[in-house]
Amino acid sequence: MALRCWGLSSHNGMKVKLLAMRCLLLRSLLRCMLRLVELSTCLGFDGWMESYPNLSAEVAVDRKYDVYMRIDVFGRGSFGGGQWTVNTALDLLKRNNVSAAIFAPG
């Protein structure tokens, strides 16, 4: 008896089950990651250090331009201190080939 899943054979049905399990795992990992970001922000760890852009680019491999590093122009928690030294952070991001997200709330 062949198992049918959306009109697929039992062999392809197994692939669908594996895909569904991966989606559940990724969803739970995303939920944990969001909680970790929430916690770290509450504790005051919302900036990044000099090694973070390079590490993020290595993880992202060919999608490194999809990695955005936050720079606060006023310098709140930003690498380089913000204000007139924003170029320090921008130069580092350019060297590591990641994108910048510049914030100037006000």
C-alpha positions in Angstrom: 0.0 0.0 0.0 1.5 3.3 -1.1 1.3 6.2 1.3 0.0 9.3 -0.4 0.8 12.8 0.7 -0.5 15.6 -1.5 -0.6 13.2 -4.4 3.1 12.1 -3.9 4.4 8.6 -3.6 5.5 7.2 -0.2 9.1 8.0 -1.0 8.4 11.6 -1.7 6.0 11.6 1.3 9.0 10.9 3.5 10.8 13.9 2.0 7.8 16.0 2.9 7.9 14.7 6.5 11.6 15.5 6.8 10.9 19.0 5.4 8.1 19.5 7.9 10.4 18.4 10.8 13.1 20.9 9.6 10.6 23.7 9.5 9.5 22.9 13.1 13.1 22.8 14.2 13.9 26.2 12.5 10.7 27.7 14.0 11.7 26.7 17.5 15.3 27.9 16.9 13.9 31.2 15.7 11.7 31.5 18.8 14.7 30.8 21.1 16.9 33.3 19.1 14.2 36.0 19.5 14.0 35.4 23.2 17.8 35.6 23.5 17.9 38.9 21.6 15.1 40.2 23.9 17.0 39.2 27.0 20.3 40.6 25.8 18.7 43.9 24.9 17.1 44.1 28.3 20.5 43.5 30.0 22.1 46.2 27.9 24.0 44.1 25.4 22.6 45.7 22.2 25.8 46.8 20.5 28.4 44.9 18.5 32.2 44.5 18.6 34.9 44.7 16.0 34.9 40.9 15.3 31.1 40.6 14.8 30.9 41.7 11.1 33.6 39.2 10.0 32.0 36.4 12.0 28.5 37.2 10.6 29.9 37.3 7.0 31.5 33.9 7.5 28.2 32.4 8.7 26.2 34.1 5.9 28.6 32.8 3.2 27.2 34.1 -0.2 24.4 36.1 1.4 26.7 38.4 3.4 25.2 41.5 1.9 21.9 40.5 3.6 23.6 40.9 6.9 22.9 44.4 8.3 24.8 45.8 11.2 23.2 48.6 13.2 24.9 52.0 13.6 23.3 54.6 15.8 24.5 58.0 14.7 24.2 59.3 18.2 26.5 56.6 19.4 24.2 54.7 21.8 25.8 51.2 21.9 27.3 51.6 18.5 30.8 50.4 17.5 33.1 53.4 17.1 31.1 55.7 19.3 28.8 57.3 16.7 28.6 61.0 16.0 31.7 62.2 14.1 33.3 58.7 14.2 30.5 56.8 12.3 33.0 56.4 9.5 35.0 54.0 11.8 32.1 51.6 11.9 31.3 52.1 8.2 34.9 51.3 7.2 34.9 48.1 9.2 31.6 47.0 7.6 32.9 47.8 4.2 36.1 45.7 4.8 33.9 42.7 5.8 31.4 43.2 3.0 28.3 43.4 5.1 25.6 46.0 4.9 24.9 48.9 7.3 21.7 50.1 8.8 22.1 53.6 10.0 19.8 55.0 12.7 19.3 58.6 13.8 16.2 58.6 16.0 14.9 61.9 17.0 
